[in-house]
């Protein structure tokens, strides 16, 4: 991972227009690249100097040199447009937010605010942006802790400590530092270089100047770049693959809505039997394939054993809803596909899924993996099936936010919720390549469905 050099700008020269939110700094020109962001706003660099990037509504404001209004109360109208007054100064009303015009008796002259705007205001000073090196070890007094996936013991080697979020695992012949949800996840400092809490996982939501950020439990957090970088770049030996790497590109998402699977209805496809459906207990099979879905007030639900599990470090089995380009539900129901992930922390891992459902909101070559606590999506049958509050299942799109949240789910599906954070490394919609494969018996025994 590369980091940009420290950038220090001093003695700023005033430009023709100061930013409304950064009065001591000039504004960047329209379309400037964001190179840094803090609680003051977004920053760019032009002509070797820091400049502030106005919000879109300001950068494109027709009222320049006056700012655009945040609200939409019109106090004056002329041939330029509608005007308001905010913070003691004139501002232009954004036309898309303009309410129906009313007759105004006020003139611009007698409505002039007492505070006038200095259109050429600028300033001088300095602003320093400091880059920090990431903290990698669990204990600051131990500088020899081993990185993720590196040897930490075995074969006569004295066992060494592992970096945050990993533990030394393996046999007497060879041990390596592997991701471990039970291991200490935070370095001794407790916070990252920007003062925010370290992320528990490695799911990156933003890259700011080479620093990676995540979002967990409703708050931004800093990615443990040393540990996660090793995980991101782990390379798997081709001999570890049980299935061939696919040739078709696709995307994945996750869900768990508890609804009756689409492939459980009769006559959907030429199969040995429709996908097994269950009563509200999640395990008792319903033999009436025309039973109404629990998501529509009926008694038919997704069976609780149609969920993912790890076969090895590199392979998992599971189930998914799908939409495959060039095929129809008649052709993909109960077929199996080997997905080889190509992005995120699971890059290089494989998962074989049997398609049991169809998503009307899915695009081409899109697999929506069934993961307990993965988010309801459009429908919610889980609250009724398990008689639980909606909130224990997390957000409608995304599901539970942390491994600890899995403990709030019904016990019979908690293990597969943990799978998302342990084997799947909380990957967020990773891309993949895929191809059809013969369905493993381990998958079809939970569905009773084999495509003919």
N, C-alpha and C positions, 0 to 999 in steps of 0.2 A: 504494500500500500504506500502510495507516495503522498507527501505533504508539501504544500506550497511554502515558500520562504516567508519569514516574518516581513510584514509590510508596514512601514511607518511613514505617515504623511504629516508634514508640519508646514506652518506658514501658508495656510490656504489663501488663495487669491479670490476675492469676491467676483462672481459672475453677474450677469445681468439680472438674474432672478434667484432669490433665496427660496429654499423649500419651506412650505407652510409649516411642516412638522420639525424642521431642523433650521431654525432661523440663523444659525451661525455658519451654515455650510451652503454651498451652491447646489442647485439641482442638476442632476444628470440630464443629458439630452434624452429624448423619447427613444425607447427601445434599448436602453443601456442594460448591460448584463449585471445581474445581482451577484456580487462576490462575497458579501457578508450580510448577516442579519442579526440584530440584537433587539432589545426591548424598545429602542427608539424608532426602529424601522429598518428598511432595506438600504444597503449601500452599494455604490459602484465606484469605479475609478476611471477618471478621464484626464488626459494630459498629465498623468503622474500625480493626480490629486484626488482625494476622497470627494464624492458628491452623493447627495441623497436622492433616492429614487422615489418619486411621488407615487401614491396610489394611483391606479389607472384612472379613476374618476378625476383626479387632479391633473395628471400628466396630459390628459386629453381635454381639459376643460376649455370650453369655448370663450370663457370670460377673462382669460389671461390679459393683464397681469393679476386680476383678481382671482381668488380660488373659486371652486364650485361649492355650492351649499351641500351640507349633509342632509338637511331637511328639504321641504318643498313648499314652504309658505312664501307666496309671491307678494311683494310689497310695491313693486314697480315694474312696468313693462315698457320697453322702447324698441327701436328697430333692430337691436342686437338680440333681444330675447327677454326672458323673465329674470328679475333680480330679487334677492332676499337680503337679509341682514343677519349675520351671525358673528358672535364675539366682537361686536362693535365695528364690524367692517362689512362692506358690500361683498356679496358672493353671487355667482351665477347659478340659476336653477338648472339642474340636469334635466334635459327635455323629457327623457323617458319617465321621470318622476313627477312631472308637472301636473298638478290637478287641474280640473276645469277652471278656466279663467273667470274671475269675478271683476265687477266694475271697481276700479281703484281711483280715489280722488287724490291720493298722495302723489307728489312729484318727486323726482329723484333729488332735486336740490333741497327741498325742505325735509326730506327724509335722510339727508346725509348724516351718517354716524359721526359722533364726536371724535372717534379715533380714525385717523387716516392711515392708509397703507403706504409704506415706503417701498416702491416698486423696485428700487435698486439696492435694497439692503443686502449686505453680505457680512463678512466677518473674517477674523483670522484666529488662528489657534492651532492645536494639533490633536490628532487622534491616532492612537496606536492600537493595532490589532495584533495580539500575540497568539502564536500557534504553540500548542502544547504537545508533548510526546505522550502517547497513551501509557497508562499504568498497566503492567502486565501480571504482576505476581500477587498472590494472595496476601503475603506478609512482606512488609517493607524490609524486614531484617533477613529475608531469605531471597537471595538473588539468583539461585540456581534452580528454581521451580521449573518443571518441564512443561513445554507447550503441548496443546491438545494434539493427540494422535502420535506423539513421540514416545519413545521407550522410557519407562520410568522404573523398571525393575525386571527381575526374572533372569534366568541364565547365569546366575552367580553375581549379577549386578546388585549393588546396594540400592534399596528402594529410595527414590527421591520424591519430593513433594510435587504436586501438580498445580497448574495455574487455576485461577478462579473458574468455577463452574465445571471442573473435571476432577475425576478420581482415578487412581492407579488401579487398573483392572487387567485380568488376563490369567495366564497359567504360570506355573513355576518356570517354564522355559522362556516366556516372554510376556511382559506386561507393558501396557501403554496408557497414557492419560486419555480417558474417554469422557464425553459429556455425561454429567451425572446430576440430575435434578436435586439430589440430596446433598450435593457438595456445596461448600460456601461459594456463593455467587458473586459477592462483592469484594473488591480489594480492600485492604485495611483502611484506606482513606474514606471509603463509604460513598464518595461522589466522584464524578468524572472531572476532567479539566475545566469544564465550564460551570462547575458547581451543582450540576443536576445529578440525580440518582442514577446509578448504573442500571442498565436494562438487565432483566433476568435472562432474556433470550437473545437471539441474533437476528431478529426480523427488522430489517432496515426500512424506514419510511422516508428518510430524507438524508441527503448528502450536502453538507454546508462546508465548502472550502476544504474538502478532504476529511472532515469529521463526520462520522456516521451517527444518526439519531434514530431512535425507535419511539414507539408510543405504546405504553402499557398502563393498565389500570386508570385510564383517563388522563394520563400525564405524559409529557415528553420525557424521554430518558436517554442517556448516552450509551451507545453501543461499546462493549468491551472489545475494542478493535483487534488487539493482539490475539485473544482467544478465538473470537469469531472469524478473524481472517484465516486462521489455520483451518477452521471448520469449513469455511466457504471454499477454500482451495484444496480440500482433501481430494486426492486422486484414488480411484478404486482400480484394483487389478482386474483386467478383463476376465480373468479366470474365476472371479467371484460372481460374475453374472450367470444366472440360471436361464435367463431369457435374452433373445437377441435385442439389440438396440433398434428402435423403430425408425421408420423413414418419413412418417407424416408428422408435421408440427401441430401442436395444440396447446390449449390452456387449461388450467384447473381452477376450481374454486372449492368451497366446502359448504356442507349444510347438514342439518339433521332436523327434519320436520315431523317425524313419526307418522306421516300419512301413509295410507295404503299405496304401495308401489304401483306405478302405471302398468308394469309388466305382470301384475297379479290379476288383471282382468282377463277373462277368457277370450280366446280367438284374436289375441294381439299379434301372435307370431307362431310359426311352426315349431312348437317346443314340446318337450316331454310332459310338462305340466306348467301352469302359470306359476310365477314366483310365489313362494309360500307367504301367506299373510297370517297375522296373529291377532288374538284377542288383546284386551287392554293389559294383560299381565306380561305381554311381550314374548311369550314362549308357547302358548297353546295355539295350535294351528286352527285356522278356520277353513272348512272344506267347501263352503259356499263362496265360490269365486265372484259371485255377483253381489256380495255383501257391500254395503255402503261404506265409504271411507270415514274413518274417525274424524277427519278434517271437515267433514260435511255432516257431522252428527251421528255417523254410523258406528259400527262395532269393529271395523277392520283397520288394523294398524301395521306399520312396519315392524317386522320381528327384530327383537333386540340383539340377536346374534348376527345380524347382517351389518357388521361393523368391522373396522380395520384391526389388524394385529400384525406384529413383527414376526417374520420368519427367521431373519438373520439381521446382521448390522446393515446389509445392503438391500434386503428384500422384504416387502410387506405384501399382504393380501388384503382385499377389501371389496367394497361395492360402490357403485356410483350411478348417478343419473347422467345421461349423455345426449349429445347431438352431434352426429358425424356427417360430414359433408358427403353428399352423393348417396347416402343411405336413408332409410326410413326406420321407424320404430319396429316395423315388421322384421327388419334385417338385423337390428342391433340388440333387441331384447334377448337377454340371457347369454349373449356372446361375451367373451373375455378379451381383454386388451392389456398388453404389457406397456406401462408408462415408464419411460426413463426421464427423470427430471433434469432440466437443463438450466435452472436458475435457482437462486436462493441457497439457504444452508443445506438443502437436500439435493443439491446438484450432484448428479452421478448415481443417486440411489434409484432403485426400481420398485414399482408397485404394480401388481396384477389385480385388476378390478373386473368384476362381473357387472354388466349393466342390468340393473333391475328397475330403472325408472327413466322417465323422459322429462326434460325440463323445457317448458314452453318459452322460458326467458333465456335459454342458452344459445350461444352463437355456434358457428361451424367448428367442429373438432374441439368441443368443449366438454370436459368431464367434471361434474360436480360431485366430489368425493363425500360419501356419507361418514361423518365423524360426529359422535355424540358431543353436544355442546358446541357445534360448529356454526350455529345460527339457524334460525327457522327458514329464512328466505321469505317467500310469498305467504306460505301457509304455516300454521301452528297447530299441530295435533298433540304435541307433547304435554302441554299443561292439562288437557283433558285426560289423556291416557294415564298419566302418572299422578294426577291430582296435585299439581305443584304450582306455585306462583310463576308467572312468566319470567320474573327477574332472575330466577336461579339459572336460567338457560343463557344468560348473557344478552347481548344486543341481537336484534333481529337479523342483521347482516354482520357476521363476524363471530358471534357467540361469546363464550366465556373469555375473559381477558388474561387469565393466568392459570397455571397448573393447580394452584390452591383452590381456584373456583370450581374445579372438577368435583371437589368433595361435596358440593351442593347438589349434584345430580344423583339420580337413582343409583344405588350401589351396583346393580347388574350391568351398567354401561360406563361406570367410572374408569375402568381399566383402559377403554379405548379413547376416552377423553385424555387420559395421561399419555397415551400413545402419541397424540398430536404434539405434545411438548417434549417427549423423550426421543422417539424415533424420527418423527416428522420435523422436529426442531422448531416448531411453531412457524413453519414456512407459510408465507401469505401468498396464495394463488401462484405457485411456481409454474413456469412454462415446462413443456415436455415434448418428447417425440414418442410416437406410439405405433403399434401394429397389433393386429389380431393374433391371439395365441389360443391353443387348446385350453379349455377351462380346467384348472386343477380340481381334483375331487374335494379338496378342503373347502372350496368355495361353493360348489354345487350341492354339497350335503346340507347346507344351510338354506338353500332356496328350492330344492327339488326340481330345478329348472335347467334343462339342457336343450340348446338350440339344435333342431334336427337338420 
